[in-house]
């Protein structure tokens, strides 16, 4: 079972993308964070590691 990918806002107005409890990337706009989240989900559907080529 893959870990949950989620986007959470930070106190400085940016967003962080998490996989489980691991922060993958932070300091993004909401649009950037949602696009990154979507790219991870697409890679998982294709069976690729979400961190390869990120």
Helices and strands as residue ranges (DSSP letters): E 5-9, E 15-19, E 22-28, H 30-45
